[in-house]
């Protein structure tokens, strides 16, 4: 069995005013898994994403991502660490004044990828995402589904080991939502570990993946659809 690439070891996070976002989370996600994190608003889902990206620090406990102890990363190492992880958000976060090609190429330019590689890799990932004919379009000229596919292409162009998707279908209609989930499934089948935070119960129920459920910051169930079930 593959080694865990994400470990939460007794992790808690409390904000000022004493609000506890997550409480004593123990969790392991192995290389190549596809995992949904679900729960109502305020359950701690987005806090977990922020902790994995080291945007915030845990109040207690340890987090390991891609075999790195995040507590030991110095400030100057955080940017490089984040580049090893693909991230997709609900609101796309595209550069509005740059075309599709440049939005994806930007992810490679920041890690100083040689121009010759950018010229090969960006068209290749755009083709996979069905965007080859849109490479000159600005984000404002695209549909919501197309914008999310650009965001997905940007997240994947550097071949991350892990892809984090925070409500990736939140702004999309059902047809486009399923298209994005199909692409995420294909990406996972090629070996990328995929973690999706979502409130879309229809997608979760139909995709038959591992489902981690949070409630008020507590991990209340960890269920592998079609087999293993463990409730806490």
Secondary structure as GFF3:
##gff-version 3
##sequence-region A 1 232
A	DSSP	beta_strand	4	14	.	.	.	ID=ss1
A	DSSP	three_ten_helix	16	18	.	.	.	ID=ss2
A	DSSP	beta_strand	20	30	.	.	.	ID=ss3
A	DSSP	beta_strand	34	38	.	.	.	ID=ss4
A	DSSP	alpha_helix	45	52	.	.	.	ID=ss5
A	DSSP	beta_strand	60	65	.	.	.	ID=ss6
A	DSSP	beta_strand	68	69	.	.	.	ID=ss7
A	DSSP	three_ten_helix	70	72	.	.	.	ID=ss8
A	DSSP	three_ten_helix	75	77	.	.	.	ID=ss9
A	DSSP	alpha_helix	78	83	.	.	.	ID=ss10
A	DSSP	beta_strand	85	89	.	.	.	ID=ss11
A	DSSP	alpha_helix	100	109	.	.	.	ID=ss12
A	DSSP	alpha_helix	115	128	.	.	.	ID=ss13
A	DSSP	three_ten_helix	132	134	.	.	.	ID=ss14
A	DSSP	three_ten_helix	139	141	.	.	.	ID=ss15
A	DSSP	alpha_helix	144	156	.	.	.	ID=ss16
A	DSSP	beta_strand	162	166	.	.	.	ID=ss17
A	DSSP	alpha_helix	174	189	.	.	.	ID=ss18
A	DSSP	beta_strand	193	197	.	.	.	ID=ss19
A	DSSP	alpha_helix	201	207	.	.	.	ID=ss20
A	DSSP	beta_strand	210	215	.	.	.	ID=ss21
A	DSSP	beta_strand	218	224	.	.	.	ID=ss22
A	DSSP	beta_strand	229	231	.	.	.	ID=ss23
###
